[in-house]
Amino acid sequence: MNAPWSPARNGGALREPFTAFVCDELTAEQIRPVVVELGWAPDKVNKGGLRNAVQSLSVSASPQILFVDLSESGDPLNDINALAEVCEPGTVVIAAGQVNDVRLYRDLVASGIQDYLLKPFSADQLREAFAHAQTVFNAPKQVDASAERPHVMAAVIGARGGAGASTVATSIAWLLGEKVQRSTALLDLDVHFGTGALTLDLEPGRGLTDAIENPSRIDGLFIERAMVKANEKLAVLSAEAPINQPMMTDGAAFFQLQEELRTAFECTIIDLPRGMLVQHPHLMSDVQATVITTELTLASARDVIRILSWLKTNASQSSILVVANKVATTGPGEISRKDFEASIERKLDYIVPLDMKVATQAAKLGKTVSEVGKGTRLATVLLEIANRLIATVEEAALTAATTDGKPSRKSSLLGKISGITSMLPKKSKQKAA
């Protein structure tokens, strides 16, 4: 069984070796002697069947091997899917029931069940099923190549309201999942007016507000329940908290969320309102890369200067990208690029063009501009930014791993990301000026 978004919670050594939930005393009496033979505790054979299993495992750790009785289930397949939502990854599940149907057996196995025993069963059948389950649980697990990848934690900050930070954040998160194929969390910390879920046409749920109100609840299991899944590689934690009352927090909940997301995902994109920098500066302590989105205006130039200065003092470990967003391709802006760069005393890293057609269509469809604008200059630049974030973090990790502080040529960063950058049109690759 695989509950979503918790690949690091397999800790078999911390689990009970076996738990059973059965519907009747006769089944319990059949199981207990075999359980004792295997050295397991007979008191782990519980009454209540599948419904009790779901209730119990929603508040406690899953065992290594789980036996569930489906005899009282009216819809076994749907009930097994409910069980999958509360079972930690790696749990080996054996089911038993009274329905003799090949199609049901195939559907149950396809849903993640290891075996299905038809009642009544014999002690030998139980021994064989348990022995097979032990073999499966103890078998060497395939090591995912992503385990060697450093976690990417990036913050997207708008220099001013309306600079499109949320649009850029959701687009980058979607690209990291869809194009770069890394499990990604989008954490929208605008608690009252966040648009992370809205942009992806999702209901935000109460996960983020619950975390703020009860920081002690935040753990891997909480993350599994609270995250709203956008697709197989992207999950969102956003909120639309009531605006008639402030959310009282010292920021500890946000920091705890970052720690849990680091464990559960390969990438974390934080949509960070600039006011949070003042209220909760510790949120930037583990952020490896920061994207500042700005418009080419006088007020934006002033605020980019202030944010750059703040980051230099409070988050010196974070690599910074300054991205001019919604830049019109025709007609003069309030400030030219040259004058803007002179004001902030650094080059702009990327220019994201204004594309009203794509933006309007994305809003209508409830999709990111990266998804809707495939093949456009807008989507291409956003993909370049996503790749740059990956490259920046991997390069920093590679440098830190070498004894002399210089990246090895044999493990060159370009070699690592060649598969990613190959998706970009050669003429469209935009380097920092």
Salt bridges, closest charged atoms under 4 A:
GLU16 OE2 - LYS44 NZ 3.76
ASP24 OD2 - LYS119 NZ 2.87
GLU25 OE2 - ARG32 NH1 3.03
GLU25 OE1 - LYS47 NZ 2.99
GLU37 OE1 - ARG127 NE 2.80
ASP69 OD2 - LYS119 NZ 2.88
GLU88 OE2 - ARG9 NH2 3.53
GLU88 OE1 - ARG15 NH2 3.81
ASP101 OD1 - ARG103 NE 3.77
ASP124 OD1 - ARG127 NH1 2.75
ASP210 OD1 - ARG206 NH2 2.80
GLU213 OE1 - ARG206 NH2 3.27
GLU224 OE2 - ARG9 NE 3.00
GLU224 OE1 - ARG225 NH1 3.46
GLU232 OE1 - LYS229 NZ 3.62
GLU266 OE2 - ARG149 NH1 2.78
ASP286 OD2 - ARG262 NH2 3.79
GLU295 OE2 - LYS326 NZ 3.75
ASP303 OD2 - ARG160 NH1 2.67
ASP303 OD2 - ARG274 NH1 2.91
ASP303 OD1 - ARG302 NE 2.86
GLU341 OE2 - ARG337 NE 2.99
GLU341 OE1 - LYS347 NZ 3.94
ASP349 OD2 - ARG346 NH2 2.57
ASP349 OD1 - ARG388 NH2 3.59
GLU384 OE2 - ARG377 NH1 3.84
GLU394 OE2 - ARG182 NH2 2.71
